[in-house]
Amino acid sequence: MDIGLDWFKNRRITVMGLGLHGGGLGVAKWLMRRGAALTVTDLKDRTALAWPLAELDREYRRCLAKPPFGLRPRRVRYRLGEHQEADFRQAEMVIRNPAVPRENRLLALAERNGAWVETDISLFFHLCPFPIAAVTGTKGKTTVTALLAEICRRHDRRTAVGGNIRISPMDSLDRLLRLAERGADRPPPVVLELSSWQLESLEKHGLSPRVAVVTNIMRDHLNRYGGRMAAYAAAKELIVRFQDEQGTAVLNADDRRLAQVADRLERRSSGPAVTRFSARPLRRGDACFARSGWIYLRREGRVEPVLLVSQIRLPGAHNLPNVLAAVAAAAAVGVPVRTITAATRRFAGVPGRLETVAARRGIVYINDTTATTPDASIAALKAFSRPGRPSAVLIAGGADKDLRFGEWARAVGRLAKGLVLLDGTATPKMRAALKRAAVKVPIMSASSMSEAVKLSRGMAGLGDCVILSPGCASFGLFVNEFDRGDRFSAAVRRLR
């Protein structure tokens, strides 16, 4: 892909999937500012897309009042509630939403007719003038991205953040381009969170970030990968596949697959430097690890203490590896240890991830809506309950992703005081797993979040907590996982 910034003027570009997470909106606004002849097509209707459509209209009026780059904006063509072949056959470029499979027939049609098919991430990688640090993994990637960004901002206020964290990287691109034009004395940190679907768009271009972090690889999204764990893992590993000797791979030594990836990279003749992180002591190589209640960083044989484990504000033992990953990545970006220490001590977490919403009559309500896998739901239970003294009432259930719930059911039996199951395609599988595990915990059903919160309050007592940690996707009852979390928080606030 060999294009410059002037290429986009008057080009016929179709954005396939405006979506509700900001990625489609961000790239559409950027293309408008660059003078593209833009078509936006989405299977959702105008009502469902009211917010991003209003934002795009506001951007058009702003550009009309003060044309950026001297380019008069063109009105966007909308095709909502459907996709039509003409919008792809005539396009010179198609920007697909990451949720659209690469094998979609309309994308194939566009490519046969000579169009580039990209995502906002692949476009950003091509145009960003500075090195990129990116984070992926099944769980923990948003927490690691947010902490890494916080550390980098403390070091350099020009830090840009985006990707799967619900911020389009295209929102920062023009600012980064201006910095490059002015000849920045040192590159600002650029931090992205990347899903497996976003990483797939980089494969055909052979692109990987300068610093690549993988938190872990667990079972997830197998409905997208034909039920094959190997295919899902291969998509995650794309983040390091094309790194060269200038790059750094930050990998979880406690994850069997990633330990093997680290070993392969070290055997590669012109591969990246490898930094491992682990919740246990590591004896060799560049590493970030925990030992005797401290977090240590080892680089080129020199070991430095970073902070006490007890100074981490994030709840749950599962967050220790997330902190280790962010510390190791920040060091690879070039942030001094004293800055890493100060920022990490202050970091209190990300909304929707073991977030304390409120305390009502001695019951604490926890929003963990982004726990969309059984492993993540288990981690939440472990963070707030312990065997022999269960104190957590769990709200779970939702849409199926071809995952297994046996271990989750056994954890519910050991750690939960009560369970409320939301309606969804995965919920019958959860019930079956609970039955096989002979779980004796009280179980109730709910067809709405408001009902689930009221039922869970009735199960909880003084000193207990109610945790929304669904272990499933959100589709069905909710627009997305963030809508699910928002409805939980609203239902808690309505409690008398």
Secondary structure as a PSIPRED ss2 file (coil, helix, strand):
# PSIPRED VFORMAT (PSIPRED V4.0)

   1 M C   1.000  0.000  0.000
   2 D C   1.000  0.000  0.000
   3 I C   1.000  0.000  0.000
   4 G C   1.000  0.000  0.000
   5 L H   0.000  1.000  0.000
   6 D H   0.000  1.000  0.000
   7 W H   0.000  1.000  0.000
   8 F H   0.000  1.000  0.000
   9 K C   1.000  0.000  0.000
  10 N C   1.000  0.000  0.000
  11 R C   1.000  0.000  0.000
  12 R E   0.000  0.000  1.000
  13 I E   0.000  0.000  1.000
  14 T E   0.000  0.000  1.000
  15 V E   0.000  0.000  1.000
  16 M E   0.000  0.000  1.000
  17 G C   1.000  0.000  0.000
  18 L C   1.000  0.000  0.000
  19 G C   1.000  0.000  0.000
  20 L C   1.000  0.000  0.000
  21 H C   1.000  0.000  0.000
  22 G C   1.000  0.000  0.000
  23 G H   0.000  1.000  0.000
  24 G H   0.000  1.000  0.000
  25 L H   0.000  1.000  0.000
  26 G H   0.000  1.000  0.000
  27 V H   0.000  1.000  0.000
  28 A H   0.000  1.000  0.000
  29 K H   0.000  1.000  0.000
  30 W H   0.000  1.000  0.000
  31 L H   0.000  1.000  0.000
  32 M H   0.000  1.000  0.000
  33 R H   0.000  1.000  0.000
  34 R C   1.000  0.000  0.000
  35 G C   1.000  0.000  0.000
  36 A C   1.000  0.000  0.000
  37 A E   0.000  0.000  1.000
  38 L E   0.000  0.000  1.000
  39 T E   0.000  0.000  1.000
  40 V E   0.000  0.000  1.000
  41 T E   0.000  0.000  1.000
  42 D E   0.000  0.000  1.000
  43 L C   1.000  0.000  0.000
  44 K C   1.000  0.000  0.000
  45 D C   1.000  0.000  0.000
  46 R C   1.000  0.000  0.000
  47 T C   1.000  0.000  0.000
  48 A C   1.000  0.000  0.000
  49 L C   1.000  0.000  0.000
  50 A H   0.000  1.000  0.000
  51 W H   0.000  1.000  0.000
  52 P H   0.000  1.000  0.000
  53 L H   0.000  1.000  0.000
  54 A H   0.000  1.000  0.000
  55 E H   0.000  1.000  0.000
  56 L H   0.000  1.000  0.000
  57 D H   0.000  1.000  0.000
  58 R H   0.000  1.000  0.000
  59 E H   0.000  1.000  0.000
  60 Y H   0.000  1.000  0.000
  61 R H   0.000  1.000  0.000
  62 R H   0.000  1.000  0.000
  63 C H   0.000  1.000  0.000
  64 L H   0.000  1.000  0.000
  65 A H   0.000  1.000  0.000
  66 K C   1.000  0.000  0.000
  67 P C   1.000  0.000  0.000
  68 P H   0.000  1.000  0.000
  69 F H   0.000  1.000  0.000
  70 G H   0.000  1.000  0.000
  71 L C   1.000  0.000  0.000
  72 R C   1.000  0.000  0.000
  73 P C   1.000  0.000  0.000
  74 R C   1.000  0.000  0.000
  75 R C   1.000  0.000  0.000
  76 V C   1.000  0.000  0.000
  77 R E   0.000  0.000  1.000
  78 Y E   0.000  0.000  1.000
  79 R E   0.000  0.000  1.000
  80 L E   0.000  0.000  1.000
  81 G C   1.000  0.000  0.000
  82 E C   1.000  0.000  0.000
  83 H C   1.000  0.000  0.000
  84 Q C   1.000  0.000  0.000
  85 E C   1.000  0.000  0.000
  86 A H   0.000  1.000  0.000
  87 D H   0.000  1.000  0.000
  88 F H   0.000  1.000  0.000
  89 R H   0.000  1.000  0.000
  90 Q C   1.000  0.000  0.000
  91 A C   1.000  0.000  0.000
  92 E C   1.000  0.000  0.000
  93 M E   0.000  0.000  1.000
  94 V E   0.000  0.000  1.000
  95 I E   0.000  0.000  1.000
  96 R E   0.000  0.000  1.000
  97 N C   1.000  0.000  0.000
  98 P C   1.000  0.000  0.000
  99 A C   1.000  0.000  0.000
 100 V C   1.000  0.000  0.000
 101 P C   1.000  0.000  0.000
 102 R C   1.000  0.000  0.000
 103 E C   1.000  0.000  0.000
 104 N C   1.000  0.000  0.000
 105 R H   0.000  1.000  0.000
 106 L H   0.000  1.000  0.000
 107 L H   0.000  1.000  0.000
 108 A H   0.000  1.000  0.000
 109 L H   0.000  1.000  0.000
 110 A H   0.000  1.000  0.000
 111 E H   0.000  1.000  0.000
 112 R H   0.000  1.000  0.000
 113 N C   1.000  0.000  0.000
 114 G C   1.000  0.000  0.000
 115 A C   1.000  0.000  0.000
 116 W E   0.000  0.000  1.000
 117 V E   0.000  0.000  1.000
 118 E E   0.000  0.000  1.000
 119 T C   1.000  0.000  0.000
 120 D H   0.000  1.000  0.000
 121 I H   0.000  1.000  0.000
 122 S H   0.000  1.000  0.000
 123 L H   0.000  1.000  0.000
 124 F H   0.000  1.000  0.000
 125 F H   0.000  1.000  0.000
 126 H H   0.000  1.000  0.000
 127 L H   0.000  1.000  0.000
 128 C C   1.000  0.000  0.000
 129 P C   1.000  0.000  0.000
 130 F C   1.000  0.000  0.000
 131 P C   1.000  0.000  0.000
 132 I C   1.000  0.000  0.000
 133 A E   0.000  0.000  1.000
 134 A E   0.000  0.000  1.000
 135 V E   0.000  0.000  1.000
 136 T E   0.000  0.000  1.000
 137 G C   1.000  0.000  0.000
 138 T C   1.000  0.000  0.000
 139 K C   1.000  0.000  0.000
 140 G C   1.000  0.000  0.000
 141 K H   0.000  1.000  0.000
 142 T H   0.000  1.000  0.000
 143 T H   0.000  1.000  0.000
 144 V H   0.000  1.000  0.000
 145 T H   0.000  1.000  0.000
 146 A H   0.000  1.000  0.000
 147 L H   0.000  1.000  0.000
 148 L H   0.000  1.000  0.000
 149 A H   0.000  1.000  0.000
 150 E H   0.000  1.000  0.000
 151 I H   0.000  1.000  0.000
 152 C H   0.000  1.000  0.000
 153 R H   0.000  1.000  0.000
 154 R H   0.000  1.000  0.000
 155 H H   0.000  1.000  0.000
 156 D C   1.000  0.000  0.000
 157 R C   1.000  0.000  0.000
 158 R C   1.000  0.000  0.000
 159 T C   1.000  0.000  0.000
 160 A E   0.000  0.000  1.000
 161 V E   0.000  0.000  1.000
 162 G E   0.000  0.000  1.000
 163 G E   0.000  0.000  1.000
 164 N C   1.000  0.000  0.000
 165 I C   1.000  0.000  0.000
 166 R C   1.000  0.000  0.000
 167 I E   0.000  0.000  1.000
 168 S C   1.000  0.000  0.000
 169 P C   1.000  0.000  0.000
 170 M H   0.000  1.000  0.000
 171 D H   0.000  1.000  0.000
 172 S H   0.000  1.000  0.000
 173 L H   0.000  1.000  0.000
 174 D H   0.000  1.000  0.000
 175 R H   0.000  1.000  0.000
 176 L H   0.000  1.000  0.000
 177 L H   0.000  1.000  0.000
 178 R H   0.000  1.000  0.000
 179 L H   0.000  1.000  0.000
 180 A H   0.000  1.000  0.000
 181 E H   0.000  1.000  0.000
 182 R C   1.000  0.000  0.000
 183 G C   1.000  0.000  0.000
 184 A C   1.000  0.000  0.000
 185 D C   1.000  0.000  0.000
 186 R C   1.000  0.000  0.000
 187 P C   1.000  0.000  0.000
 188 P C   1.000  0.000  0.000
 189 P C   1.000  0.000  0.000
 190 V E   0.000  0.000  1.000
 191 V E   0.000  0.000  1.000
 192 L E   0.000  0.000  1.000
 193 E E   0.000  0.000  1.000
 194 L C   1.000  0.000  0.000
 195 S C   1.000  0.000  0.000
 196 S H   0.000  1.000  0.000
 197 W H   0.000  1.000  0.000
 198 Q H   0.000  1.000  0.000
 199 L H   0.000  1.000  0.000
 200 E H   0.000  1.000  0.000
 201 S H   0.000  1.000  0.000
 202 L H   0.000  1.000  0.000
 203 E H   0.000  1.000  0.000
 204 K C   1.000  0.000  0.000
 205 H C   1.000  0.000  0.000
 206 G C   1.000  0.000  0.000
 207 L C   1.000  0.000  0.000
 208 S C   1.000  0.000  0.000
 209 P C   1.000  0.000  0.000
 210 R C   1.000  0.000  0.000
 211 V E   0.000  0.000  1.000
 212 A E   0.000  0.000  1.000
 213 V E   0.000  0.000  1.000
 214 V E   0.000  0.000  1.000
 215 T C   1.000  0.000  0.000
 216 N C   1.000  0.000  0.000
 217 I C   1.000  0.000  0.000
 218 M C   1.000  0.000  0.000
 219 R C   1.000  0.000  0.000
 220 D C   1.000  0.000  0.000
 221 H C   1.000  0.000  0.000
 222 L C   1.000  0.000  0.000
 223 N C   1.000  0.000  0.000
 224 R C   1.000  0.000  0.000
 225 Y C   1.000  0.000  0.000
 226 G C   1.000  0.000  0.000
 227 G C   1.000  0.000  0.000
 228 R C   1.000  0.000  0.000
 229 M H   0.000  1.000  0.000
 230 A H   0.000  1.000  0.000
 231 A H   0.000  1.000  0.000
 232 Y H   0.000  1.000  0.000
 233 A H   0.000  1.000  0.000
 234 A H   0.000  1.000  0.000
 235 A H   0.000  1.000  0.000
 236 K H   0.000  1.000  0.000
 237 E H   0.000  1.000  0.000
 238 L H   0.000  1.000  0.000
 239 I H   0.000  1.000  0.000
 240 V H   0.000  1.000  0.000
 241 R H   0.000  1.000  0.000
 242 F C   1.000  0.000  0.000
 243 Q C   1.000  0.000  0.000
 244 D C   1.000  0.000  0.000
 245 E C   1.000  0.000  0.000
 246 Q C   1.000  0.000  0.000
 247 G C   1.000  0.000  0.000
 248 T E   0.000  0.000  1.000
 249 A E   0.000  0.000  1.000
 250 V E   0.000  0.000  1.000
 251 L E   0.000  0.000  1.000
 252 N E   0.000  0.000  1.000
 253 A C   1.000  0.000  0.000
 254 D C   1.000  0.000  0.000
 255 D C   1.000  0.000  0.000
 256 R H   0.000  1.000  0.000
 257 R H   0.000  1.000  0.000
 258 L H   0.000  1.000  0.000
 259 A H   0.000  1.000  0.000
 260 Q H   0.000  1.000  0.000
 261 V H   0.000  1.000  0.000
 262 A H   0.000  1.000  0.000
 263 D H   0.000  1.000  0.000
 264 R H   0.000  1.000  0.000
 265 L H   0.000  1.000  0.000
 266 E H   0.000  1.000  0.000
 267 R H   0.000  1.000  0.000
 268 R C   1.000  0.000  0.000
 269 S C   1.000  0.000  0.000
 270 S C   1.000  0.000  0.000
 271 G C   1.000  0.000  0.000
 272 P C   1.000  0.000  0.000
 273 A E   0.000  0.000  1.000
 274 V E   0.000  0.000  1.000
 275 T E   0.000  0.000  1.000
 276 R E   0.000  0.000  1.000
 277 F E   0.000  0.000  1.000
 278 S E   0.000  0.000  1.000
 279 A C   1.000  0.000  0.000
 280 R C   1.000  0.000  0.000
 281 P C   1.000  0.000  0.000
 282 L C   1.000  0.000  0.000
 283 R C   1.000  0.000  0.000
 284 R C   1.000  0.000  0.000
 285 G C   1.000  0.000  0.000
 286 D C   1.000  0.000  0.000
 287 A E   0.000  0.000  1.000
 288 C E   0.000  0.000  1.000
 289 F E   0.000  0.000  1.000
 290 A E   0.000  0.000  1.000
 291 R E   0.000  0.000  1.000
 292 S C   1.000  0.000  0.000
 293 G C   1.000  0.000  0.000
 294 W E   0.000  0.000  1.000
 295 I E   0.000  0.000  1.000
 296 Y E   0.000  0.000  1.000
 297 L E   0.000  0.000  1.000
 298 R E   0.000  0.000  1.000
 299 R E   0.000  0.000  1.000
 300 E C   1.000  0.000  0.000
 301 G C   1.000  0.000  0.000
 302 R E   0.000  0.000  1.000
 303 V E   0.000  0.000  1.000
 304 E E   0.000  0.000  1.000
 305 P E   0.000  0.000  1.000
 306 V E   0.000  0.000  1.000
 307 L E   0.000  0.000  1.000
 308 L E   0.000  0.000  1.000
 309 V H   0.000  1.000  0.000
 310 S H   0.000  1.000  0.000
 311 Q H   0.000  1.000  0.000
 312 I C   1.000  0.000  0.000
 313 R C   1.000  0.000  0.000
 314 L C   1.000  0.000  0.000
 315 P C   1.000  0.000  0.000
 316 G C   1.000  0.000  0.000
 317 A C   1.000  0.000  0.000
 318 H C   1.000  0.000  0.000
 319 N H   0.000  1.000  0.000
 320 L H   0.000  1.000  0.000
 321 P H   0.000  1.000  0.000
 322 N H   0.000  1.000  0.000
 323 V H   0.000  1.000  0.000
 324 L H   0.000  1.000  0.000
 325 A H   0.000  1.000  0.000
 326 A H   0.000  1.000  0.000
 327 V H   0.000  1.000  0.000
 328 A H   0.000  1.000  0.000
 329 A H   0.000  1.000  0.000
 330 A H   0.000  1.000  0.000
 331 A H   0.000  1.000  0.000
 332 A H   0.000  1.000  0.000
 333 V H   0.000  1.000  0.000
 334 G C   1.000  0.000  0.000
 335 V C   1.000  0.000  0.000
 336 P C   1.000  0.000  0.000
 337 V H   0.000  1.000  0.000
 338 R H   0.000  1.000  0.000
 339 T H   0.000  1.000  0.000
 340 I H   0.000  1.000  0.000
 341 T H   0.000  1.000  0.000
 342 A H   0.000  1.000  0.000
 343 A H   0.000  1.000  0.000
 344 T H   0.000  1.000  0.000
 345 R H   0.000  1.000  0.000
 346 R H   0.000  1.000  0.000
 347 F C   1.000  0.000  0.000
 348 A C   1.000  0.000  0.000
 349 G C   1.000  0.000  0.000
 350 V C   1.000  0.000  0.000
 351 P C   1.000  0.000  0.000
 352 G C   1.000  0.000  0.000
 353 R C   1.000  0.000  0.000
 354 L C   1.000  0.000  0.000
 355 E E   0.000  0.000  1.000
 356 T E   0.000  0.000  1.000
 357 V E   0.000  0.000  1.000
 358 A E   0.000  0.000  1.000
 359 A E   0.000  0.000  1.000
 360 R E   0.000  0.000  1.000
 361 R C   1.000  0.000  0.000
 362 G C   1.000  0.000  0.000
 363 I E   0.000  0.000  1.000
 364 V E   0.000  0.000  1.000
 365 Y E   0.000  0.000  1.000
 366 I E   0.000  0.000  1.000
 367 N E   0.000  0.000  1.000
 368 D C   1.000  0.000  0.000
 369 T C   1.000  0.000  0.000
 370 T C   1.000  0.000  0.000
 371 A C   1.000  0.000  0.000
 372 T C   1.000  0.000  0.000
 373 T C   1.000  0.000  0.000
 374 P H   0.000  1.000  0.000
 375 D H   0.000  1.000  0.000
 376 A H   0.000  1.000  0.000
 377 S H   0.000  1.000  0.000
 378 I H   0.000  1.000  0.000
 379 A H   0.000  1.000  0.000
 380 A H   0.000  1.000  0.000
 381 L H   0.000  1.000  0.000
 382 K H   0.000  1.000  0.000
 383 A H   0.000  1.000  0.000
 384 F H   0.000  1.000  0.000
 385 S C   1.000  0.000  0.000
 386 R E   0.000  0.000  1.000
 387 P C   1.000  0.000  0.000
 388 G C   1.000  0.000  0.000
 389 R E   0.000  0.000  1.000
 390 P C   1.000  0.000  0.000
 391 S C   1.000  0.000  0.000
 392 A E   0.000  0.000  1.000
 393 V E   0.000  0.000  1.000
 394 L E   0.000  0.000  1.000
 395 I E   0.000  0.000  1.000
 396 A E   0.000  0.000  1.000
 397 G C   1.000  0.000  0.000
 398 G C   1.000  0.000  0.000
 399 A E   0.000  0.000  1.000
 400 D C   1.000  0.000  0.000
 401 K C   1.000  0.000  0.000
 402 D C   1.000  0.000  0.000
 403 L C   1.000  0.000  0.000
 404 R C   1.000  0.000  0.000
 405 F C   1.000  0.000  0.000
 406 G H   0.000  1.000  0.000
 407 E H   0.000  1.000  0.000
 408 W H   0.000  1.000  0.000
 409 A H   0.000  1.000  0.000
 410 R H   0.000  1.000  0.000
 411 A H   0.000  1.000  0.000
 412 V H   0.000  1.000  0.000
 413 G H   0.000  1.000  0.000
 414 R H   0.000  1.000  0.000
 415 L H   0.000  1.000  0.000
 416 A E   0.000  0.000  1.000
 417 K E   0.000  0.000  1.000
 418 G E   0.000  0.000  1.000
 419 L E   0.000  0.000  1.000
 420 V E   0.000  0.000  1.000
 421 L E   0.000  0.000  1.000
 422 L E   0.000  0.000  1.000
 423 D C   1.000  0.000  0.000
 424 G C   1.000  0.000  0.000
 425 T C   1.000  0.000  0.000
 426 A C   1.000  0.000  0.000
 427 T H   0.000  1.000  0.000
 428 P H   0.000  1.000  0.000
 429 K H   0.000  1.000  0.000
 430 M H   0.000  1.000  0.000
 431 R H   0.000  1.000  0.000
 432 A H   0.000  1.000  0.000
 433 A H   0.000  1.000  0.000
 434 L H   0.000  1.000  0.000
 435 K H   0.000  1.000  0.000
 436 R H   0.000  1.000  0.000
 437 A C   1.000  0.000  0.000
 438 A C   1.000  0.000  0.000
 439 V C   1.000  0.000  0.000
 440 K C   1.000  0.000  0.000
 441 V C   1.000  0.000  0.000
 442 P C   1.000  0.000  0.000
 443 I E   0.000  0.000  1.000
 444 M E   0.000  0.000  1.000
 445 S E   0.000  0.000  1.000
 446 A E   0.000  0.000  1.000
 447 S C   1.000  0.000  0.000
 448 S C   1.000  0.000  0.000
 449 M H   0.000  1.000  0.000
 450 S H   0.000  1.000  0.000
 451 E H   0.000  1.000  0.000
 452 A H   0.000  1.000  0.000
 453 V H   0.000  1.000  0.000
 454 K H   0.000  1.000  0.000
 455 L H   0.000  1.000  0.000
 456 S H   0.000  1.000  0.000
 457 R H   0.000  1.000  0.000
 458 G H   0.000  1.000  0.000
 459 M H   0.000  1.000  0.000
 460 A C   1.000  0.000  0.000
 461 G C   1.000  0.000  0.000
 462 L C   1.000  0.000  0.000
 463 G C   1.000  0.000  0.000
 464 D C   1.000  0.000  0.000
 465 C E   0.000  0.000  1.000
 466 V E   0.000  0.000  1.000
 467 I E   0.000  0.000  1.000
 468 L E   0.000  0.000  1.000
 469 S C   1.000  0.000  0.000
 470 P C   1.000  0.000  0.000
 471 G C   1.000  0.000  0.000
 472 C C   1.000  0.000  0.000
 473 A E   0.000  0.000  1.000
 474 S C   1.000  0.000  0.000
 475 F E   0.000  0.000  1.000
 476 G C   1.000  0.000  0.000
 477 L C   1.000  0.000  0.000
 478 F E   0.000  0.000  1.000
 479 V C   1.000  0.000  0.000
 480 N C   1.000  0.000  0.000
 481 E H   0.000  1.000  0.000
 482 F H   0.000  1.000  0.000
 483 D H   0.000  1.000  0.000
 484 R H   0.000  1.000  0.000
 485 G H   0.000  1.000  0.000
 486 D H   0.000  1.000  0.000
 487 R H   0.000  1.000  0.000
 488 F H   0.000  1.000  0.000
 489 S H   0.000  1.000  0.000
 490 A H   0.000  1.000  0.000
 491 A H   0.000  1.000  0.000
 492 V H   0.000  1.000  0.000
 493 R H   0.000  1.000  0.000
 494 R C   1.000  0.000  0.000
 495 L C   1.000  0.000  0.000
 496 R C   1.000  0.000  0.000
